[in-house]
Amino acid sequence: MKKINGKVFSFIIWFIVIGILVYSRFINLDWGLPYPMHPDERNMVAAIQGLKCEFSIFNFQFSNLKECFNPHFFAYGQFPLYLGYLIAYFLKLEATISLRIISAIASIINALILLKIIKSIIFNFQFSIFNKFSKFNFQLFSLIIIIFSPFFIQFSHFGTTESLLMLFYSLIVYLSMLMFERRTTASVVWLALVSGLAVATKVSSIIFIIVPLITILSSLRSWDRYKNLVKFGMLTIIFVVLFSPHNFINFKDFISSMNYESNVALGRSLVFYTRQFFKTQPILFQFEKVFSYALGWPVFLMGLMGLIGANWKDRKTNLLRFAFLIYFIPSAIIYAKWSRFMAPVFPLILIFSVLFLLNLISKLNHKFWIPAFAGMTMLAIIPGVAYLSIYQNQDVRFQASKWIYKNVPNNSYILSETANVVDIPISNGTMEQLNNYNVISFNFYDLDENKVLRSELNNHLIKADYIFIPSRRVFANHPAERYPILGEYYRYLFNGKLGYEKVAEFESFPKICLPFYNEKCLSFNDENAEETWTVFDHPVIRIYKKIKS
């Protein structure tokens, strides 16, 4: 009877934890709608909405084939676009929601794959801790750490490619580990399929393929190596063509897009949205501005110590280490250092953090194993629990807009900033928009180079009743030594010399509040993170009002 009750209890616990996993990925999945808050998501939605096909095999013309389901958008491959199109078509959903569903589901699957990778590494290695520390507790705490990872929560709510790419890289690592144990043709086929889907999602993920290539070369018998290597390569190419055909059908458009994207990423083409990377130090920037926020400091530090200190004699651990380094190093040293560029290795650091915890706890007296692991788990999940609050509350731009409609008088002249995806104030369909505002979306980015803009700015300042700063994109990304005029403008605005005072500020920082008492909160100011970590889903909005003399 006790055994049955124990199984029932375990089932209930796992049911609750899986429920939390699903909740954390799907909560408020329609955030920001109907406005396209994320530019990459907006571009993918536009591509999906433009998909059509008038091709007929009985009246074949190559020009018709070139246009059949041509997305006219090649920054990403066609696989996520076609998948999003199918979900939107059959479930009668908006394209934005269909893309976010893909991200959420990919994140859930990824969590379970990470758990399998951890089990594959740990349970085949002789840790004395498993003589007394139950597998149930270990897996449970590990999954909780995975669930409450800020990057998983955020990317699940973005209808972009990050969740898919993280899943594919985790799958490649897991399948490569399995190849150490089962050297079968099926393993090669599965690796080729996942690798092909990754490249069909984003061409830059071709770097993922290094992991299965090394695995095949190192794990198979010498007479099998080259045969399976050729098989893997050919199948991967076939899957790429099948799932992203227009990269080849419209090859010129694809190459043109790739040239532009690579020039921006490498800093050959300097655009306004890469100015935050001016004079940044590779690796140090990622550690300070990316990993520490995407993972939270506790998991990031534990992950680093796990990366360095985990068993160097275990093949699977070394494969995991190799997978991290082979992606991280080349991605870290390029000019553009967006958080999404590091997304594929975030899950790997999670695994190393769990390995570190296990090694640490195994050195304690067995009486302290469960409380120690539980305590460290609680510390590790604080940033993720806090980050979930962003999607448990109304989008900050709607909050600010409510205040604006209530407090900013009719016909006010408002100076704002261009290049934010959505200008405020906005409406969610329930606000009373009785105010007719004259909102100037001004180009501050070229202020130092353009005398005409400086003259226009002076005229706007004479007329403006209010100044809106919709995010940190301008004032935080332009060093004063390179943009002295722009720097002086913001310095004078912030210290009051420009003749304006701050009357409102709206933020949606990750926070943990006491139940039924939202005024008592532990808040984490993450505005200093890499720009894209905050500006899409929780920017800080500042409103300044002209001081009447």
Steps between C-alpha positions, in 0.01 A plus 500: 500500500786739587660429165179589315458817705860592428442465127183705520685770694781505242247525218325794668827684556613448142156601372523827693856572383414428136196724544728781620725439199207539260365799691833684493523458121139582410399766755382816319625373166304778330697774679524827311245406236379630265824697485822348361731566793789285371648600160619151404162357594331773296712414194423130532127571536507719189675219309239245610213730407651544154533127427299387199532258213351500151726224371349228281688191390287492183602852402858500620695824491812554704390853588189356666715251691722784621196678644326194644513554878790738456529692830704784346683498831828312540644614832360167624425175319157389389446219751367719787301708251330199342438343840347824625291526185360148545412559866333831417310346209367189672437649844371832360747700710689822445845442357658662807329255734591202281868599510488545877334160539792348310745673735310391812471136391866491393596632843296231679655222291845650557452487877429127481797442268730679744376272775588200282848639434558549872384144573718368217808663650433447869338160530768325298774642719576366844388775737474363852224751558256277311528231760284714729391807309199387302480544125152638552618798705798566274291506181231709665738770620683500166177552308397784731830679426437450128141625523588825673773609262441861386614436143260207456211710628581797278573312177184292548305824469681620187375370165856478371752223433686491832292230670521276195876544468554426869290185463687383192841555659394316815368215285823485303700475822266234639498289182878528477529367855273210410732419213769419754275215613307403185688515174211455261391638165188637669718720720666651195162561333356671809808719534473596133130584538552724802806664344308560178208656690741725688660631179153530342407720796807723489799453273751614762412187700714306253760524776286250696607233253855496636376307805353198312791504256751464783279241668478286187872523439589410858240239592469265203732226380752626247336321206160655596614855551512635148197309383289643782658840457395510135156366592459768767615779266276399211192452719556834672513678163183322387314604816618861463371511142169340597428732792649822363474466121498867405855545626587308183212590267557873562870470558588860406250645747624262766867592446416871497322468833782295649757758389304775672445301820865392522626854434285631784602219737870543423488879527577563135170687466435727797130552561318682778396181680859377544640815662485345845794278397739789434833423671358202691732222613418149369420239767505761779197667342312171476584408859393839639210596271362171368563186706455664840147612404390214273600238756507701820822544696461184714458260207756683288771474767414138579501424129846650455635298792335189358652568159846520653468242775274227360657159436766533227524121455137447402440500122147637525601787725785586264261490205275743685801720573608484135148588380503808721844623397468432127194723486584755768848607390427603138164651595651702785773672300287650223393864513126453563445340839125466529362268765342282233843421355581314822163324528611152383752464785279630782353150558848348510602733783190384688629144478843602629337683791318178598826302471670753725221476757519123505876501545473755776224319689668161464778632725255567784372262763210304353263645761536839333463389138130568452484829697821622333377420149161654580663814637732544202208437267300776670792739454539400135136557404452846657585691176263279297213525746547877492516509119166320474336811648555685173240280331273480802433872473379734229760614248674814626415694181129454570556611860679815383236570236222489759684761703561715192134504394401591854765762580631652176261772375328495164699638202832479685817528293716195580862438402579127483764275343497312174600136436296349781281230349186658648457865596315592816231569592328187375158349562395149594146559377357598838665838552312817422703672234343844508828687493649627177873506558761636265772235551832566326699182445838667475820352357751550781739244354642738239498814712879538511544454125206705374476877557145508366390259774661721764305798373180297494562379855528858626165582338337193655634590845341845474161341424513176699284474810628151579801286413459120487791261532346164396809292586873515561582443132633851436637652821674182625656393171685811391827576683552873555852493354363388164161674508566820700193696385264214570667438835463866596130496409423210732724630774313831499164325482578277799643777721219745423707756308291439190194633680318171556435292810425130524135450593462127447706184455364157415692177535428131508819368651508134606369493855375274775216646705338383820165327433206741521740786574657620176661804659758280673715370216854384437578668167790431260596801289625349174500812281880481474483160331567465129236720337280232341457326836271780617377727220262253338300369795573732794658836410519783751286794385578851624276804457620859540285811519601856415549715807285812483700813576 
